[in-house]
Amino acid sequence: MSFSEQAFVKKLNDMNNSQQSIQTLSLWLIHHRKSAKTIVQVWQTQLIQNKIKKKLVFLYLANDVIQNSRKKGQEFIKAFGGVLITAFTHVAKHADEKTLASVNRMLGIWKDRKIYEANYISNIKQAVVNIRNKTQNNVTASSSAAGQRKDKSSHHKRKREKSAAAATAVDSGAGGDSEKTLGDITMKVEQSPNKKSRLEELIGQNEEDDYLSMIPGEVPKPQDLVKALNLLENSASSDANIRQKIAQLPEELQDVAQLDNITDRKYATDLSNMVNEAIEMLDKYNTRLQDELNDRRRVARMLADFTIHEKNNINDLENTMLGVNEQLKKYDQVSKELSSHIENLPDFSRLQTVNDGLAPLPSAGDLFN
């Protein structure tokens, strides 16, 4: 099936930020890599036209195509190379801090894996910094102007409020109390800090992006992958003995409120020693758990790389099968045509049988005698 711009635009509109969605479209584009220039032109146009929240997904798609197409050819490396500075600058201009961190992380991975020349990646980074500085300066200038207007408006408003409060105080005979109350309210409003809740801070944290953590690296050998999986069978989290020891620790070590009930000095001393032993045990176990976490991340990365590699192999195999099936159809047609042609040919074996039943032809001598 040939490449279609309309089909590509539809696929871009349907794409989401999941790894499966990005990789599925990436494989489709790599299959049509002969149309790389057209693909990149459509990609850039749709990037600019799409909503801000989806622009980073377009960079993820470009990243996946660029990295996974390298072994098949340089079409996408060259095609994207001409538009990446513009694309990254455009995304950075509209990006929040979390998106900007993902952009910088992507560029860092490209530099480490030498996807492009270091100078070219540095140029992209510098373009991102420049547009961010320019955007922040514009925001600061706008905020300053808006702040000045707000200050003037607030000043006039406070004067009107104080005048109204004073007038109310005179009418009610309790001017001092009313003015003090209004002053207290105004002071509380002005001094109340604009703080975010802890939940908002957690939501806004710049966590490691799941997709970027799955960017393909070196493809592991099957035996190395099996070995890594086997090592996880004896992991710290499955150590029943240490987990039982932790569960058997006295309640006093798990609930500070229980310490008030301790009156025996010897028991308190023994408990103190037990606390030190528990700290040492938990510290070692925590180290083992951290090592296991790193191992599981490494194995997850290996599995992801291996899966991507196998998907590419499956895609290549499917394309090969399509080609072989086309050849099979042609040969099958030739076979049918050849069979039909053979049936229409004369059967010379039957001519031989007929000749056996006829009298021999006269020789040349017989003809002239």
Residue pairs with C-beta under 8 A, 6 or more apart in sequence:
2 32
3 32
3 34
3 35
3 38
3 39
5 38
5 42
8 29
8 39
8 42
9 42
9 46
11 25
11 28
12 25
12 42
12 43
12 46
12 50
12 58
13 46
14 21
15 21
15 22
15 25
15 57
15 61
16 57
17 54
17 56
17 57
17 60
17 211
19 210
19 211
19 214
22 57
22 60
22 61
22 64
22 211
23 64
23 308
23 311
25 61
26 61
26 64
26 65
26 68
27 68
27 311
27 312
27 315
29 39
29 61
29 65
29 76
30 65
30 68
30 69
30 72
30 76
30 312
30 315
31 315
31 319
32 39
33 69
33 72
33 73
33 75
33 76
34 75
36 75
36 76
36 78
36 79
37 79
39 76
39 79
40 76
40 79
40 80
40 82
40 83
43 58
43 61
43 62
44 83
44 86
44 87
46 58
47 55
47 58
47 87
47 90
47 91
48 90
50 58
52 94
52 95
55 90
55 91
55 94
55 95
55 99
56 91
56 95
56 99
56 102
56 103
58 87
58 91
59 87
59 88
59 91
59 103
59 106
60 106
60 211
60 212
62 80
62 84
62 87
63 106
63 110
63 215
64 215
65 76
65 80
66 76
66 77
66 80
66 115
67 113
67 115
67 215
67 216
68 216
68 308
68 312
69 75
69 76
69 77
70 77
70 115
77 115
77 116
81 116
81 120
84 116
84 124
85 123
85 124
85 127
88 103
88 107
88 124
88 127
88 128
89 127
89 128
89 130
89 131
91 99
91 103
92 100
92 103
92 127
92 128
92 131
92 132
93 131
93 132
93 135
95 103
97 206
98 204
98 206
100 128
100 132
101 206
102 209
102 212
103 128
104 125
104 128
105 209
105 212
106 212
106 215
107 121
107 124
107 125
107 128
109 115
109 212
109 215
110 116
110 121
111 118
111 121
113 217
115 121
158 186
161 182
161 186
162 179
162 182
165 178
165 179
165 182
166 175
166 179
168 175
168 178
169 175
169 176
169 177
169 178
169 179
172 178
196 204
213 297
213 301
214 301
214 304
216 304
216 305
216 308
216 309
217 301
217 305
218 305
219 305
219 306
219 309
220 228
220 302
220 305
220 306
222 306
224 302
225 299
225 302
225 303
225 306
228 295
228 298
228 299
228 302
229 299
231 295
232 292
232 295
232 296
232 299
235 292
235 295
235 296
236 242
236 285
236 288
236 289
236 291
236 292
237 289
237 292
239 285
239 288
242 281
242 285
245 281
246 281
246 282
246 285
249 274
249 278
250 271
250 274
251 258
252 258
252 259
252 262
252 271
253 271
253 274
253 275
253 278
262 268
262 271
